[in-house]
Amino acid sequence: MCRLVEGEARTYLEFHNLTVFPQRAFVIFAAKDGGNILRDGYIDEVLRFDKLMTTSLADRTKMSERSCHPLCELNRPFHLIMKELRSNESDADRQLGYPESTFHGTPLFIGMHFHDVRVVPETNKLEAKSIILWYFSRVDTPERKRTYKDTTLNLFRVSNDGSFSDLIDFHIFGDEIANSEMVRVTVTLITPFLATISAFGLLSWLKYPIYSMQCVTPFLVLGIGVDDAFILIHRWKHRSDIQDHSVRLTQVIVDVGPSITITSLTNIIAFGVGFFTPTPQMSLFCLATSVALLIDYIVTYTILAPVVYLCSDKKEYQPALPTKPTGNDFLSRYSRLLCSLNGRLLCGVFLITVYSISAVGVYSMKSTFEPAKAFPSDSPLVKSLKKIRPIFNTYFPVNIYVNHPPIISDAEQDFVDEN
């Protein structure tokens, strides 16, 4: 299979006379009101985007071939349809249809540029819900690769905030966009596994055995580590109003540091206490998890945070939007209540009540152990335990063990302690 894929890739490059794999992107346009996007004002916005994209990807140096060669005419069917829709002349040689139109007797497939199309009866007109445009770049020079990356990433950010047009929305997908997002996702997943591997290596170096129960540790650390990574990345996105990335990273760590530290320390201490359990397997499982969580806490700041910093575009700056004072809303009143003396007293009474109820519940709790819960539900042992349970509820054997028993055959020995 690998040889087949390599052969197809080599054939593709040879056919288009390419030395490296090209970068591709497609853009989907739709009207904000959900209507026909082939209306005049909406088409103007699509053409404006197409001109912007084409100009941005144009070569800045004189090369033997254009950056889009040999697929520079990839959007040619779209432009032919636009020209026909804006033409007031009718020609029998030009018939619009879907998914094929006819131009001078030649069928033209337009299905790759229009979606959810309706042909208006008795007219040479089309209506569509969305338009798709395709773009291609050879990226065979560092300048072309940098231009393509900057252009697609900038347009991706514009598509997210919806600031391009009041009439249309667009969604762009490209190779560089996917790669930039995958780097963050990969590092987010790698850091917990890296912490787990380091913890296992450290314990093995200290001559601790590895039990099968510890195979759960990577997934446990993954769940906690991804949560910390999500908090850090989400705050980084939220702080896009800070232009200097060094200051931005500092502020992000100040914002999320207490939250990540508290949750990490809580989990580390909880599993650390489990290390003192008498069962060796459970003890080492808790130790491995505790050490892995500690290492994950360290690599979150030493590896993940720098990667987020390096993978973020320097142009990813968005000025903070002006906020309107909202002094009469619910959150403002609630905040003022919590900060007031009455609010503090109320919180204190509430906490004392909760702690009191919890204490009463803990002291009245009876420690019980049901053997049936220690086995899988489909285990034959569970059925046996269920059968014998009614008998144990009525009669349960009690064993009494006496250390240093008396010699029963000695008639002179007292068996009753009169004291």
C-alpha positions in Angstrom: 0.0 0.0 0.0 2.8 2.4 0.9 4.5 1.7 -2.4 1.3 2.3 -4.3 0.8 5.7 -2.5 4.4 6.7 -3.3 3.9 5.7 -6.9 0.7 7.8 -7.2 2.4 10.8 -5.6 5.3 10.6 -7.9 3.0 10.3 -10.9 1.1 13.4 -9.7 4.2 15.5 -9.4 5.6 14.4 -12.7 2.3 15.1 -14.5 2.1 18.7 -13.2 5.9 19.1 -13.5 6.3 19.8 -9.7 9.2 19.3 -7.4 7.3 19.5 -4.1 3.7 18.9 -3.2 1.6 22.0 -3.8 -0.6 23.7 -1.2 -4.3 23.9 -1.8 -7.2 25.8 -0.3 -10.9 26.1 -0.9 -13.3 28.8 0.3 -17.1 28.4 0.7 -19.3 31.5 0.5 -22.9 31.8 1.8 -25.2 34.7 2.2 -25.7 35.9 5.8 -29.5 36.0 5.4 -29.4 32.4 4.0 -30.8 33.4 0.6 -29.6 33.3 -2.9 -25.9 34.3 -3.1 -26.0 35.0 -6.8 -27.6 38.4 -6.2 -25.7 41.4 -7.5 -24.4 42.8 -4.2 -23.5 39.4 -2.9 -21.6 38.4 -6.1 -19.6 41.7 -5.8 -18.4 40.6 -2.4 -17.4 37.2 -3.7 -15.5 38.7 -6.6 -13.8 41.1 -4.2 -12.6 38.2 -2.1 -11.4 36.3 -5.2 -9.4 39.4 -6.4 -7.9 39.8 -2.9 -6.9 36.1 -2.7 -5.5 36.1 -6.3 -3.5 39.3 -5.7 -2.1 38.0 -2.4 -0.9 34.8 -4.0 0.6 36.5 -7.0 4.3 36.3 -7.5 6.4 39.2 -6.2 9.4 38.1 -8.3 9.7 37.3 -12.0 9.7 33.5 -12.3 9.5 31.3 -15.3 6.1 30.0 -14.1 3.3 31.6 -12.0 2.7 30.4 -8.5 -0.7 28.9 -9.5 0.7 27.1 -12.6 -0.7 24.7 -14.0 -4.0 25.2 -12.3 -4.4 29.0 -12.7 -7.7 28.5 -14.5 -9.2 26.4 -11.8 -12.0 28.9 -11.1 -12.6 29.7 -14.8 -16.0 28.0 -14.9 -17.2 30.2 -12.0 -16.1 33.4 -13.8 -17.8 32.2 -17.0 -21.1 31.7 -15.1 -20.8 35.2 -13.5 -20.2 36.8 -16.8 -23.3 35.0 -18.3 -25.5 36.0 -15.3 -24.5 39.7 -15.6 -25.0 39.7 -19.4 -28.3 41.0 -20.7 -27.8 39.3 -24.0 -29.4 35.9 -24.7 -27.6 33.3 -26.8 -28.8 29.9 -27.7 -25.2 28.7 -27.6 -25.0 29.5 -23.9 -27.4 27.5 -21.7 -27.1 27.6 -18.0 -27.9 24.4 -16.1 -26.8 22.3 -13.2 -24.5 20.5 -12.7 -23.6 21.1 -16.3 -24.0 24.2 -18.5 -23.4 24.5 -22.2 -21.1 27.1 -23.8 -21.0 27.0 -27.6 -21.9 23.4 -27.7 -19.3 22.4 -25.1 -20.6 21.0 -21.7 -19.1 22.8 -18.7 -19.2 21.1 -15.3 -20.1 23.7 -12.6 -20.9 21.4 -9.7 -17.5 22.1 -8.1 -18.3 25.8 -7.8 -22.0 26.0 -6.8 -24.1 24.1 -4.2 -27.8 23.8 -3.6 -28.6 25.2 -7.0 -32.0 25.9 -8.5 -32.5 26.7 -12.2 -35.1 29.4 -12.6 -37.8 28.2 -15.1 -38.1 29.8 -18.5 -35.0 32.0 -17.8 -31.3 31.5 -18.3 -30.6 32.2 -14.6 -29.4 30.2 -11.6 -30.0 30.5 -7.9 -27.5 29.0 -5.4 -27.1 28.9 -1.6 -23.3 28.7 -1.6 -20.3 29.2 -3.9 -17.0 27.3 -3.7 -13.7 28.7 -5.0 -10.4 26.7 -5.3 -6.9 28.0 -5.0 -3.5 26.4 -5.8 0.1 27.4 -5.1 3.3 25.6 -6.1 5.1 26.7 -2.9 8.4 25.7 -4.6 10.2 28.7 -3.1 10.4 30.0 0.5 8.7 33.3 -0.6 5.8 31.5 -2.2 5.4 29.2 0.8 5.5 32.1 3.3 3.0 34.2 1.2 0.6 31.3 1.0 0.8 30.6 4.7 0.3 34.2 5.7 -2.6 34.8 3.3 -4.6 31.7 4.3 -4.0 32.2 8.0 -5.0 35.8 7.9 -8.2 35.0 5.9 -8.9 32.2 8.4 -8.9 34.7 11.2 -11.1 37.0 9.3 -13.6 34.2 8.6 -13.8 33.5 12.3 -14.7 37.1 13.3 -17.1 37.6 10.3 -15.7 41.1 9.6 -15.1 40.7 5.9 -18.6 41.7 4.7 -22.0 42.6 5.9 -23.6 40.4 3.2 -21.7 37.2 3.1 -19.8 34.7 5.3 -17.0 32.6 4.1 -15.2 29.5 5.5 -11.7 28.7 4.3 -9.8 25.5 4.6 -6.2 24.9 3.6 -3.2 22.8 4.2 -1.4 25.4 6.3 -4.4 26.1 8.4 -4.8 22.4 9.2 -1.1 22.0 9.9 -1.0 25.0 12.3 -3.9 23.6 14.2 -2.6 20.1 14.3 0.7 21.2 15.8 -1.1 22.6 18.8 -3.3 19.5 19.1 -0.3 17.2 18.8 1.7 18.9 21.5 -1.4 19.1 23.7 -1.7 15.3 23.5 2.1 14.6 23.6 2.8 16.4 26.8 0.7 14.1 29.0 2.1 11.0 27.4 5.6 12.5 27.7 5.0 13.0 31.4 3.8 9.4 31.8 6.8 7.9 30.0 9.1 10.0 32.1 7.3 8.8 35.3 7.6 5.2 34.3 11.3 5.7 33.4 12.0 7.3 36.7 10.3 4.5 38.7 12.1 1.9 36.7 15.4 3.6 37.3 14.6 3.5 41.1 14.0 -0.3 40.8 10.2 -0.1 41.3 8.3 -2.9 39.5 5.7 -2.1 36.8 2.3 -3.8 37.3 -0.5 -4.2 34.8 -2.7 -1.8 36.8 -0.3 1.1 35.9 -1.4 0.8 32.2 -4.3 3.0 33.2 -2.0 5.8 34.2 -1.4 7.3 30.6 -5.2 7.7 30.0 -5.7 9.2 33.5 -2.9 11.7 33.0 -4.2 12.4 29.5 -7.6 13.5 30.8 -6.1 15.8 33.4 -3.3 17.1 31.1 -5.6 17.9 28.2 -7.8 19.9 30.6 -4.8 22.0 31.7 -3.8 22.5 28.0 -7.3 23.6 27.1 -7.4 26.2 29.8 -4.0 27.6 28.7 -4.8 27.7 25.0 -8.3 29.1 25.6 -6.8 31.9 27.7 -4.2 32.6 25.0 -7.0 33.1 22.5 -8.8 35.3 24.9 -5.8 37.5 25.3 -5.5 38.3 21.6 -5.9 42.0 22.5 -2.2 42.1 23.7 0.0 42.8 20.8 3.4 41.8 22.4 3.5 38.0 22.6 5.9 38.0 25.5 3.6 40.2 27.5 0.7 38.1 26.3 2.2 34.9 27.5 3.1 36.4 30.8 -0.5 37.6 31.3 -1.8 34.2 30.3 0.3 32.4 32.9 -0.7 34.9 35.5 -4.4 34.2 34.6 -4.3 30.4 34.5 -1.5 29.7 36.8 -3.5 29.5 40.0 -6.2 27.3 38.4 -3.8 24.8 36.9 -1.6 24.8 40.1 -4.5 24.1 42.4 -6.0 21.3 40.3 -2.6 19.7 39.7 -1.6 19.8 43.4 -4.9 18.4 44.5 -4.5 15.4 42.2 -0.8 15.0 43.0 -1.5 14.9 46.8 -4.6 12.7 46.4 -2.6 10.0 44.5 0.4 10.6 46.7 -1.7 9.6 49.7 -2.7 6.5 47.9 1.0 5.5 47.8 0.7 4.5 51.5 -1.9 1.9 50.9 -0.8 -1.6 51.9 -1.5 -3.2 48.6 1.7 -3.1 46.5 -0.1 -2.9 43.1 -2.4 0.0 44.2 0.5 1.7 46.0 2.7 1.8 42.9 -0.2 2.8 40.7 -0.9 5.8 42.9 2.9 6.6 43.0 3.2 6.4 39.2 0.1 8.6 38.6 1.3 11.2 41.2 4.8 11.5 39.6 3.3 11.6 36.1 0.9 14.4 37.1 3.8 16.4 38.7 5.9 16.0 35.5 2.8 17.0 33.4 2.4 20.1 35.5 6.0 21.0 34.7 5.9 20.3 31.0 2.7 22.3 30.6 4.7 25.5 31.3 8.1 24.4 29.9 6.9 22.8 26.6 3.3 23.5 25.8 3.4 27.2 26.6 6.5 27.9 24.4 4.9 25.9 21.6 1.7 27.9 21.8 3.9 31.1 21.7 5.9 29.9 18.7 3.0 28.6 16.7 1.0 31.8 17.0 1.2 34.4 14.2 2.7 37.7 15.2 -0.2 39.3 13.3 -2.7 37.6 15.5 -3.6 40.9 17.2 -7.2 42.0 17.7 -7.9 45.3 19.6 -10.1 44.9 22.5 -13.7 45.8 21.8 -15.2 48.7 23.8 -17.4 47.5 26.6 -20.6 49.2 27.8 -21.2 49.6 31.5 -23.8 47.2 32.7 -24.4 48.2 36.3 -28.0 46.9 36.4 -27.6 43.3 35.2 -27.8 40.2 37.4 -24.0 39.5 37.5 -23.2 43.0 38.7 -25.8 42.8 41.5 -24.6 39.3 42.4 -20.9 40.5 42.5 -21.8 43.5 44.7 -23.7 41.1 47.1 -20.7 38.8 47.4 -18.3 41.6 48.1 -20.6 43.2 50.8 -20.6 42.3 54.5 -24.0 40.7 54.3 -22.8 38.6 51.4 -19.7 37.4 53.3 -21.8 36.5 56.3 -24.3 34.6 54.1 -21.5 32.7 52.4 -20.0 31.9 55.9 -23.3 30.6 57.2 -23.8 28.5 54.0 -20.3 27.0 54.2 -20.8 26.1 57.9 -24.1 24.5 57.1 -22.6 22.4 54.3 -19.6 21.4 56.4 -21.9 20.4 59.3 -24.1 18.3 57.1 -21.0 16.7 55.5 -19.5 15.9 59.0 -22.7 14.4 60.2 -22.9 12.2 57.1 -19.3 11.1 57.4 -19.6 10.1 61.1 -22.9 8.3 60.5 -21.4 6.4 57.5 -21.0 2.7 57.9 -18.1 1.1 56.1 -19.3 -2.0 54.3 -17.7 -4.2 51.6 -19.8 -6.3 49.2 -17.7 -9.0 47.5 -20.0 -9.0 44.5 -18.8 -5.5 43.6 -15.2 -6.6 43.4 -15.9 -8.8 40.3 -17.2 -8.0 36.8 -21.0 -8.1 36.5 -20.9 -11.2 34.2 -18.5 -13.2 36.4 -19.9 -16.5 37.7 -18.7 -15.5 41.2 -21.3 -12.7 41.2 -24.1 -15.2 40.7 -22.7 -17.4 43.5 -22.5 -14.5 45.9 -26.1 -13.5 45.1 -27.3 -17.0 45.8 -25.6 -17.2 49.2 -26.5 -13.6 50.2 -29.9 -14.6 51.7 -28.2 -17.3 53.8 -25.6 -14.9 55.1 -28.3 -12.4 56.0 -29.8 -15.0 58.3 -26.8 -17.0 59.5 -23.3 -15.8 59.2 -20.4 -17.8 60.6 -18.3 -16.1 63.3 -14.8 -17.2 64.1 -13.3 -16.7 67.5 -9.5 -17.0 67.8 -7.8 -17.3 71.3 -4.2 -16.7 71.7 -2.4 -18.8 74.4 -5.4 -21.2 75.0 -5.6 -22.9 78.4 -5.0 -26.5 78.9 -8.4 -28.0 79.2 -7.2 -31.3 80.6 -5.7 -29.5 83.6 -8.4 -29.6 86.3 -6.5 -27.2 88.5 -6.3 -24.4 85.9 -8.9 -21.6 86.2 -10.9 -20.8 83.1 -12.6 -17.7 84.5 -10.9 -14.5 85.1 -12.4 -13.4 88.4 -10.8 -9.9 88.1 
